[in-house]
Amino acid sequence: MPKYMWFLIATAALIVGYIVYGAIVSKIFGADPERRTPAKSMADGVDYVEMPVWKVWLVQLLNIAGVGPVFGPILGALWGPSALLWIVIGTIFAGAVHDYMAGMLSVRYSGANVPAIVGYNLGNAAKQFMRVFAIVLLVLVGVVFVAAPAALLAKLTPSTMNLTFWVCVIFAYYFIATIMPIDKIIGNFYPVFGAILIFMAVGVTVMLFVDDAGLFYNSFDSWTQNTHPKQLPIFPLVFITIACGALSGFHATQSPLMARCMANEKLGKSVFYGSMVAEGFIGLVWATVGMTFYHGPTELSAALAAGGPGNVVSQSCMELMGTFGGVLAILGVVVLPITSGDTAFRAARLTLAEAIGYKQHDIAPRLYIAVPMFIIGIILSLVDFTIIWRYFGWANQTLATIVLWAGAAYLMRRGRCHWICTVPAVFMTAVCISYICYEPTMGFAISIDISNIIGVIGAVVAFVAFMLMGRKPVAGAPSVQEC
C-alpha cells in the first residue's frame, strides 16, 4: 500500500470519529434542543450575541487554532509515526471531547469561563487556582501569538516592514478586538480569515500529492519507530509538543466565547467537537509536511535549527505552491495565531472581570481591564519566544487535564458515562507529571524512567481520589437538576 494512503486513512478516521464518536459524546452529555442558551437568555449585544451556526463554527475554529496545530505537529514530526497516531487518536478521544465538554458546560453554566466551570465540579480551591492559572495562560498565549505571526509577516516584507512594525500592528488589532462587541470585529473579519485558512490547508495538501506523492512519510518505515535525531523519548514529549491539533487546554478558555453565541444546544457537536476535528486535520497536514517535504528527520531538524517552525512553513509553502500561492498559504498560517491571540486577550478580560464581579457592558470597564493587561503583554513580548513557548506547552496540557477531570465529575454526578473524560484525564495526568519531572530546563531533570514511574503513580492516585470523591456535591455549584 502506498504511504500516501496513510494520510487518506487518517483523514477518513477523523471524519468517522466526528460522525460516530461525536454523536456518542453528545448523547452521553444530554444536549437538550429545548433548553434556552445564554445567547437567548442573557443577550447583551457585546459578548452574549446570537450568531448563525456557520459563523459560530468558523469563529470557534479560528479561536482555537493558533500556531499550535502548525508549529506543534511540525516539531512533533521529528518523532515520526507516533505524532500521526497522537493527532488522530488524541483528536477523536481526547481533544474533541475536551472541547465539547468545555463548551457545553459553559452553555449550561450561563456562559461561565473555565475557572467557574472547574470550580462548580472540582471545588472552590480549584476555582481560585484556575482563575490565576487561566489568566496567566491566556496572556502567555496572546504574547506567543504576537511573536509568531509577526515573524512570518516580516519574512514577507523584509525591506519595508520589519518585525517591530508587525508586532505593533498585531497588538493594536488585538486591543481593538478585545474591547469591541464580538460581532463587530471578530464576527465580521473571521469569514475572510477563514477563506484564507481553507486555501492554506487545501492548497498545501493538494500540492503534497502533486509534487511529493511518492515521498509521503519517507522518514520512517515502522509504526513503532522513534525517528527523533536525538532519540528523545516519545512519552511524554510528543503529547506535550503536539497540543493544538490533538488536545489543548487553551481551547477551554475559548469555547465559552462561542457558548455565549450559540442558538441551540444541539449545535454543540458541530461547533465544539467538529471544530476540534477540523483543527486535527490541520495538524495532520503539517505533520505530514514535516515527514514528506523534508527527506528525513535530520533534514527537518536542520530546517528547524535554521529558523524554527516558521522557517519550515516559509520553505515548504514557497516551494510547493510557488510565490503567489506560497504567500497566500503563509498568510493562512498567519491567520491562525492572530485569530487566537485576539480572543485570548478577550477571554482574559472576561475571566478577570468574572473573578472580580466587574460588569463589561460599557466601554469604560473594558478599558480599565484591557489597558493594564496589554501593558503586561507588551512587556512579556520582549522575553525570548522559546522560553515563553516552553512554559506554555506544559501549562496548556495541564489545563486540559484539569478540564477533563471537571467534565468527568460533571458526568459522574449525573450518573452518565464519565469514562469518556476519565480515561483521557488519567492518561494526561501521567503525561504532565512525567514531563515536569523529566524536563531539564523548567522541570526537575529526573531520568526519564523514574519520571514515567512518578507520572504513572500520580495518575493512579488522581484516579483513585476521583472515584472516591467524584460524586461529592460541591458547595455553591448549580444543582444537578439545574444543569
C-alpha positions as CSV (number, residue, x, y, z in Angstrom):
1,M,0.0,0.0,0.0
2,P,1.5,3.4,-1.0
3,K,2.2,5.6,2.0
4,Y,0.0,8.4,0.9
5,M,-2.9,6.1,1.7
6,W,-1.9,6.6,5.4
7,F,-2.8,10.2,5.1
8,L,-6.2,9.4,3.5
9,I,-7.0,6.8,6.1
10,A,-6.1,9.2,8.9
11,T,-8.4,11.9,7.3
12,A,-11.2,9.3,7.0
13,A,-10.7,8.3,10.6
14,L,-11.2,12.0,11.7
15,I,-14.4,12.2,9.7
16,V,-15.8,8.9,11.0
17,G,-14.7,9.9,14.6
18,Y,-16.7,13.1,14.3
19,I,-19.8,11.4,13.0
20,V,-19.8,8.4,15.3
21,Y,-17.9,9.3,18.5
22,G,-19.1,12.9,18.4
23,A,-22.7,11.6,18.4
24,I,-21.9,9.3,21.3
25,V,-20.4,12.1,23.3
26,S,-23.3,14.4,22.6
27,K,-25.8,11.7,23.7
28,I,-23.9,11.0,26.9
29,F,-23.8,14.7,27.8
30,G,-27.5,15.0,27.1
31,A,-27.7,18.0,24.8
32,D,-31.2,19.4,25.0
33,P,-32.5,21.3,21.9
34,E,-35.4,22.7,24.0
35,R,-33.2,24.4,26.6
36,R,-32.6,28.1,26.2
37,T,-29.0,29.0,25.6
38,P,-27.2,32.1,27.1
39,A,-27.3,33.7,23.7
40,K,-31.1,33.9,24.1
41,S,-31.5,34.3,27.9
42,M,-28.6,36.7,28.5
43,A,-28.2,38.7,25.3
44,D,-26.3,42.0,25.9
45,G,-25.1,43.0,22.4
46,V,-21.4,42.7,23.5
47,D,-20.4,39.2,24.5
48,Y,-23.8,37.4,24.5
49,V,-24.8,37.7,20.9
50,E,-26.6,35.0,18.9
51,M,-24.9,34.3,15.6
52,P,-25.6,31.8,12.7
53,V,-24.2,28.4,13.2
54,W,-21.7,28.6,10.3
55,K,-20.2,31.8,11.7
56,V,-20.1,30.3,15.3
57,W,-18.3,27.2,13.9
58,L,-15.8,29.3,11.9
59,V,-15.1,31.7,14.8
60,Q,-14.6,28.7,17.1
61,L,-12.2,27.1,14.7
62,L,-10.2,30.2,14.3
63,N,-10.3,30.9,18.0
64,I,-8.8,27.6,19.0
65,A,-6.4,27.1,16.0
66,G,-3.4,29.2,16.8
67,V,0.1,28.4,15.8
68,G,-0.2,25.2,17.8
69,P,-1.7,22.9,15.0
70,V,1.1,24.1,12.7
71,F,4.2,24.6,14.8
72,G,3.4,21.7,17.2
73,P,2.9,19.0,14.6
74,I,6.0,20.3,12.7
75,L,8.1,19.8,15.8
76,G,6.3,16.5,16.6
77,A,7.2,15.2,13.1
78,L,10.7,14.6,14.3
79,W,9.4,11.6,16.3
80,G,7.7,10.1,13.2
81,P,4.7,7.8,13.3
82,S,3.8,8.4,17.0
83,A,3.0,12.0,16.0
84,L,0.4,10.9,13.4
85,L,-1.2,8.4,15.8
86,W,-1.5,11.0,18.6
87,I,-3.0,13.6,16.3
88,V,-5.8,11.2,15.1
89,I,-6.5,9.3,18.3
90,G,-5.9,12.3,20.5
91,T,-8.3,14.5,18.5
92,I,-11.1,12.0,18.5
93,F,-11.0,10.6,22.0
94,A,-9.4,13.5,24.0
95,G,-9.2,16.9,22.3
96,A,-12.7,16.9,20.7
97,V,-14.2,15.5,23.9
98,H,-12.4,18.2,26.0
99,D,-13.6,21.0,23.7
100,Y,-17.2,19.7,23.7
101,M,-17.3,19.4,27.5
102,A,-15.8,22.8,28.0
103,G,-18.2,24.5,25.5
104,M,-21.3,22.7,26.7
105,L,-20.6,23.1,30.4
106,S,-20.2,26.9,29.7
107,V,-23.6,26.8,28.0
108,R,-25.1,25.0,31.0
109,Y,-23.5,27.4,33.4
110,S,-24.8,30.6,31.7
111,G,-21.6,31.3,29.6
112,A,-19.2,30.8,32.5
113,N,-15.5,30.9,31.9
114,V,-13.2,27.9,32.7
115,P,-12.4,28.8,36.3
116,A,-16.1,28.7,37.2
117,I,-16.6,25.5,35.2
118,V,-13.8,23.8,37.1
119,G,-14.9,25.3,40.4
120,Y,-18.5,24.0,40.1
121,N,-17.2,20.5,39.5
122,L,-13.9,20.2,41.4
123,G,-14.4,22.7,44.3
124,N,-13.7,26.3,45.2
125,A,-10.0,25.7,45.8
126,A,-9.7,24.5,42.2
127,K,-11.7,27.5,41.0
128,Q,-9.4,30.0,42.7
129,F,-6.3,28.2,41.3
130,M,-7.8,28.2,37.8
131,R,-8.6,31.9,37.9
132,V,-4.9,32.7,38.2
133,F,-3.7,29.9,36.0
134,A,-6.1,30.7,33.2
135,I,-5.4,34.4,33.1
136,V,-1.6,33.8,33.1
137,L,-2.0,31.2,30.3
138,L,-4.2,33.5,28.2
139,V,-1.8,36.4,28.4
140,L,1.1,34.0,27.5
141,V,-1.0,32.7,24.6
142,G,-1.7,36.3,23.4
143,V,2.1,37.1,23.6
144,V,3.1,33.9,21.8
145,F,0.5,34.6,19.1
146,V,2.0,38.1,18.5
147,A,5.6,37.0,18.0
148,A,4.9,34.0,15.7
149,P,2.7,35.8,13.0
150,A,4.8,39.0,13.2
151,A,8.0,36.9,12.4
152,L,6.2,35.3,9.4
153,L,4.9,38.6,8.1
154,A,8.4,40.2,8.5
155,K,9.8,37.4,6.2
156,L,7.3,38.5,3.5
157,T,8.2,42.2,3.8
158,P,12.0,42.3,4.7
159,S,12.8,45.6,3.0
160,T,9.8,47.6,4.0
161,M,8.1,46.5,7.3
162,N,10.2,44.8,9.9
163,L,9.4,42.6,12.9
164,T,8.8,45.6,15.3
165,F,6.3,47.1,12.8
166,W,4.2,43.9,12.6
167,V,4.3,43.4,16.4
168,C,2.8,46.9,16.8
169,V,0.2,46.3,14.2
170,I,-0.9,43.0,15.7
171,F,-1.0,44.3,19.2
172,A,-3.2,47.2,18.0
173,Y,-5.6,44.8,16.3
174,Y,-5.7,42.6,19.4
175,F,-6.6,45.6,21.6
176,I,-9.5,46.7,19.4
177,A,-10.8,43.1,19.1
178,T,-10.6,42.7,22.9
179,I,-12.8,45.7,23.8
180,M,-15.3,45.8,20.8
181,P,-18.5,43.8,20.7
182,I,-17.8,40.3,19.4
183,D,-20.0,40.6,16.3
184,K,-18.5,43.9,15.2
185,I,-14.8,42.9,14.7
186,I,-14.4,39.2,15.2
187,G,-17.7,38.2,13.7
188,N,-17.1,40.3,10.5
189,F,-13.4,39.7,9.9
190,Y,-13.3,36.0,10.5
191,P,-15.1,34.8,7.3
192,V,-12.3,36.4,5.3
193,F,-9.7,34.9,7.6
194,G,-11.5,31.5,7.2
195,A,-11.3,31.6,3.5
196,I,-7.5,32.2,3.7
197,L,-7.2,29.3,6.2
198,I,-9.1,26.9,4.0
199,F,-6.9,27.9,1.0
200,M,-3.8,27.1,3.1
201,A,-5.0,23.7,4.3
202,V,-6.4,22.5,1.0
203,G,-3.6,24.0,-1.1
204,V,-0.7,22.5,0.8
205,T,-2.5,19.1,0.9
206,V,-3.1,19.1,-2.8
207,M,0.5,20.1,-3.7
208,L,1.9,17.4,-1.4
209,F,0.0,14.9,-3.6
210,V,1.1,16.6,-6.8
211,D,4.8,17.1,-6.0
212,D,5.6,14.5,-3.4
213,A,3.1,11.7,-3.7
214,G,5.9,9.1,-3.9
215,L,7.7,10.5,-0.9
216,F,4.9,10.5,1.6
217,Y,6.2,9.7,5.1
218,N,9.7,9.0,3.9
219,S,11.1,9.5,7.4
220,F,10.0,6.1,8.8
221,D,9.3,2.5,7.9
222,S,7.8,1.1,11.0
223,W,4.9,2.4,13.2
224,T,6.9,1.6,16.3
225,Q,9.9,3.6,15.2
226,N,11.3,6.6,17.1
227,T,12.9,8.8,14.4
228,H,14.0,11.7,16.6
229,P,17.6,12.6,15.7
230,K,18.5,12.9,19.4
231,Q,16.3,9.9,20.3
232,L,14.3,12.0,22.8
233,P,11.6,9.9,24.4
234,I,8.2,9.7,22.8
235,F,6.4,9.6,26.1
236,P,5.8,12.2,27.4
237,L,7.4,14.7,24.9
238,V,5.1,14.0,21.9
239,F,2.0,14.6,24.0
240,I,3.3,18.0,25.2
241,T,4.8,19.1,21.9
242,I,1.7,18.4,19.9
243,A,-1.1,20.2,21.9
244,C,-3.3,22.1,19.5
245,G,-4.0,19.6,16.8
246,A,-4.7,16.8,19.3
247,L,-5.6,18.2,22.8
248,S,-5.2,21.7,24.1
249,G,-6.3,23.3,27.3
250,F,-6.3,26.7,25.7
251,H,-9.4,25.7,23.8
252,A,-11.3,25.5,27.2
253,T,-10.7,29.3,27.6
254,Q,-12.0,29.9,24.1
255,S,-15.1,27.7,24.0
256,P,-17.1,29.9,26.4
257,L,-16.9,32.8,23.9
258,M,-18.9,30.8,21.4
259,A,-21.0,29.2,24.1
260,R,-22.4,32.7,24.6
261,C,-23.3,33.0,20.9
262,M,-24.8,29.5,20.1
263,A,-28.6,29.4,19.5
264,N,-29.3,25.8,20.4
265,E,-27.6,23.0,22.4
266,K,-27.9,20.5,19.5
267,L,-25.3,22.6,17.7
268,G,-22.6,21.7,20.3
269,K,-21.4,18.7,18.3
270,S,-20.6,20.6,15.2
271,V,-19.4,23.8,16.9
272,F,-17.2,22.3,19.6
273,Y,-16.4,18.7,18.7
274,G,-16.4,19.5,14.9
275,S,-14.1,22.4,15.1
276,M,-11.5,20.4,17.0
277,V,-11.7,17.7,14.4
278,A,-11.1,20.3,11.7
279,E,-8.0,21.5,13.7
280,G,-6.9,17.9,13.9
281,F,-6.9,17.8,10.1
282,I,-4.7,21.0,10.0
283,G,-2.3,19.3,12.5
284,L,-2.3,16.2,10.3
285,V,-1.4,18.3,7.2
286,W,1.6,20.0,8.9
287,A,2.9,16.8,10.5
288,T,2.7,15.3,7.0
289,V,4.7,18.2,5.6
290,G,7.4,17.6,8.2
291,M,7.6,14.0,7.3
292,T,7.2,14.3,3.5
293,F,8.6,17.7,2.2
294,Y,11.8,17.1,4.2
295,H,13.6,13.8,3.4
296,G,14.1,12.5,6.8
297,P,14.2,13.9,10.4
298,T,17.8,15.1,10.1
299,E,16.8,17.4,7.2
300,L,13.8,18.6,9.1
301,S,15.9,19.2,12.2
302,A,18.3,21.3,10.1
303,A,15.4,23.5,8.8
304,L,14.2,23.9,12.4
305,A,17.6,24.9,13.6
306,A,17.9,27.5,10.8
307,G,14.7,29.3,11.8
308,G,12.3,27.3,13.8
309,P,8.9,26.1,12.6
310,G,8.3,29.4,10.9
311,N,11.2,28.6,8.6
312,V,9.6,25.2,7.7
313,V,6.3,27.0,6.9
314,S,8.0,29.5,4.7
315,Q,10.2,27.0,2.8
316,S,7.5,24.4,2.2
317,C,4.8,26.8,1.1
318,M,7.0,28.7,-1.3
319,E,8.4,25.5,-2.9
320,L,5.1,23.6,-3.0
321,M,2.9,26.4,-4.2
322,G,5.1,29.0,-5.9
323,T,5.5,32.6,-4.9
324,F,1.9,33.7,-5.1
325,G,0.3,30.6,-3.7
326,G,3.1,30.4,-1.1
327,V,2.4,33.9,0.1
328,L,-1.3,33.1,0.4
329,A,-0.6,29.9,2.3
330,I,1.8,31.7,4.7
331,L,-1.0,34.2,5.3
332,G,-3.2,31.2,6.1
333,V,-0.8,30.2,8.8
334,V,-0.5,33.8,10.0
335,V,-4.3,33.9,10.3
336,L,-4.3,31.0,12.8
337,P,-2.3,32.8,15.7
338,I,-3.9,36.2,15.0
339,T,-7.4,34.8,15.3
340,S,-6.5,33.0,18.6
341,G,-4.4,35.9,20.0
342,D,-7.2,38.4,19.8
343,T,-9.7,36.1,21.6
344,A,-7.1,35.0,24.1
345,F,-6.9,38.6,25.4
346,R,-10.6,38.9,25.1
347,A,-11.1,35.7,27.2
348,A,-8.5,37.0,29.7
349,R,-10.5,40.2,30.1
350,L,-13.8,38.3,30.7
351,T,-12.2,35.8,33.1
352,L,-10.7,38.6,35.2
353,A,-14.0,40.6,35.1
354,E,-15.9,37.5,36.2
355,A,-13.4,36.9,39.1
356,I,-13.8,40.5,40.5
357,G,-17.6,40.8,39.6
358,Y,-16.9,43.7,37.2
359,K,-19.7,44.1,34.5
360,Q,-18.4,44.6,31.0
361,H,-21.4,46.0,29.1
362,D,-20.0,49.6,28.9
363,I,-16.7,50.5,27.2
364,A,-15.0,52.1,30.3
365,P,-14.9,48.9,32.4
366,R,-13.5,47.0,29.4
367,L,-10.7,49.6,29.1
368,Y,-9.9,49.5,32.8
369,I,-9.1,45.8,32.5
370,A,-7.7,45.7,28.9
371,V,-5.1,48.6,29.2
372,P,-3.0,47.2,32.1
373,M,-3.4,43.7,30.7
374,F,-1.9,44.8,27.3
375,I,0.9,46.7,29.1
376,I,1.9,43.4,30.7
377,G,1.6,41.6,27.4
378,I,3.9,44.1,25.6
379,I,6.5,43.7,28.4
380,L,6.3,39.9,28.1
381,S,6.7,40.1,24.3
382,L,10.3,41.2,24.9
383,V,11.1,37.9,26.5
384,D,12.7,35.2,24.3
385,F,10.0,33.4,22.4
386,T,11.4,29.9,23.1
387,I,11.2,30.4,26.8
388,I,7.6,31.5,26.7
389,W,6.7,28.6,24.4
390,R,8.3,26.1,26.7
391,Y,6.2,27.1,29.7
392,F,3.1,27.5,27.5
393,G,3.3,23.9,26.4
394,W,3.2,22.3,29.8
395,A,0.7,24.8,31.2
396,N,-1.6,24.2,28.2
397,Q,-1.7,20.4,28.7
398,T,-2.1,20.8,32.5
399,L,-5.2,23.0,31.9
400,A,-6.6,20.4,29.5
401,T,-6.1,17.7,32.1
402,I,-7.9,19.7,34.8
403,V,-10.9,20.4,32.5
404,L,-11.2,16.7,31.6
405,W,-11.4,15.9,35.3
406,A,-14.0,18.6,35.7
407,G,-16.0,17.1,32.8
408,A,-15.7,13.6,34.3
409,A,-17.0,14.8,37.7
410,Y,-20.0,16.5,36.0
411,L,-20.9,13.3,34.2
412,M,-20.4,11.1,37.3
413,R,-22.7,13.2,39.5
414,R,-25.4,12.8,36.9
415,G,-25.0,9.0,36.5
416,R,-23.6,9.2,33.0
417,C,-20.7,7.5,31.4
418,H,-17.8,9.6,32.8
419,W,-15.2,7.3,31.2
420,I,-15.2,9.4,28.0
421,C,-13.5,12.1,30.1
422,T,-11.9,10.0,32.9
423,V,-9.7,7.8,30.6
424,P,-8.0,10.8,28.7
425,A,-7.8,12.6,32.1
426,V,-5.8,9.8,33.7
427,F,-3.5,9.5,30.6
428,M,-2.8,13.2,30.5
429,T,-2.2,13.4,34.3
430,A,0.6,10.8,33.8
431,V,1.9,12.9,30.8
432,C,2.0,16.2,32.6
433,I,3.6,14.8,35.8
434,S,6.2,12.8,33.9
435,Y,7.1,15.8,31.7
436,I,7.6,18.3,34.6
437,C,9.8,15.7,36.4
438,Y,11.9,15.0,33.3
439,E,12.2,18.4,31.6
440,P,15.8,19.6,32.3
441,T,15.3,23.4,31.9
442,M,12.0,24.1,33.6
443,G,11.4,20.9,35.5
444,F,13.3,18.6,37.9
445,A,15.6,17.0,35.3
446,I,14.9,13.5,36.7
447,S,15.7,10.5,34.5
448,I,13.0,9.5,32.0
449,D,12.4,6.1,33.6
450,I,11.9,7.5,37.1
451,S,9.9,10.4,35.7
452,N,7.5,7.9,34.0
453,I,7.1,5.9,37.1
454,I,6.3,9.1,39.1
455,G,3.8,10.1,36.4
456,V,2.0,6.7,36.4
457,I,1.8,6.8,40.3
458,G,0.4,10.3,40.2
459,A,-2.2,9.3,37.6
460,V,-3.3,6.3,39.7
461,V,-3.5,8.4,42.8
462,A,-5.6,11.0,40.9
463,F,-7.9,8.3,39.6
464,V,-8.5,6.7,43.0
465,A,-9.2,10.1,44.6
466,F,-11.7,10.9,41.8
467,M,-13.5,7.6,42.1
468,L,-13.8,8.0,45.9
469,M,-14.8,11.7,45.9
470,G,-16.2,12.4,42.5
471,R,-19.8,12.1,43.5
472,K,-19.5,14.5,46.4
473,P,-21.5,17.7,45.8
474,V,-19.6,21.0,45.5
475,A,-20.8,23.8,47.7
476,G,-22.2,26.7,45.7
477,A,-22.5,24.8,42.4
478,P,-25.7,24.7,40.5
479,S,-27.8,21.6,41.3
480,V,-27.9,18.5,39.1
481,Q,-31.5,19.4,38.2
482,E,-30.5,22.9,37.1
483,C,-27.6,21.8,34.9
